[in-house]
Amino acid sequence: MTNLTTEAIAKLSPKALIKALREVDPADPALRDLDIDVIARGIDPKKLGQDEFADLLGTLGDLADAGADLDLAKMDPQDFARIVSRASKEQIEAVTARPGLRERVLDEVFRRMEVHFRADRAGATRAVVHFRLTGAGAEDVYEVVIEDTGCAIDKGATRESRATVTLGPVEFLRLATGNASAPVLFMTGKLKVKGDLGFAAGFMSLFDIPKA
């Protein structure tokens, strides 16, 4: 039986933790009481190599797919934001360059946006915003629909947008976790907007952005 208690995890090096998670059986009783936030708080991306960070997230995803209770959706927003803030540009690029892992992480971030939508700030706003995420030879489009005091997000573009925001996955993850400013990204050419620039500039204020 693998020892994955909070105390044991705290004593493992990043490489040893990744190795332990890769070797554990998803049905191992040791995983039943393992909180993904314990892993999140015990890992500092700055102590991981470029590929090791992607390896860790990929391994957690594989375990979750196999039935372990380690889904990214259960990670505390502040822990998620901290990990992103500590990860280097190269580490995030390594994550988003892996098919499957890229989709898992981006899907999770947009799911969190939907959950943290602030209807009280939106008022009677009705708008469709498209996010075009490029990089690593791929392009993902997510459609954000705000109407009837609600927010729904899905993949693909099915409706005419009030604004289309194009940026790389690194910049998007920084933006969605409170580690980057939309105006700054725009001014430095890392974020491009087609359509209603003014609306796009304040769009993220309609969501509760976690603080690392």
Secondary structure, DSSP 8 states (H G I E B T S, - for coil): -----HHHHHHS-HHHHHHHHHHS-TT-GGGTT--HHHHHHH--GGGS-HHHHHHHHHHHHHHHHTT-S--GGGS-HHHHHHHHHHS-HHHHHHHHTSTTHHHHHHHHHHHHHHHTB-HHHHTT--EEEEEEE--TT--EEEEEEEETTEEEEEES--S--SEEEEE-HHHHHHHHTTSS-HHHHHHTTSEEEEE-HHHHHTGGGGB-----
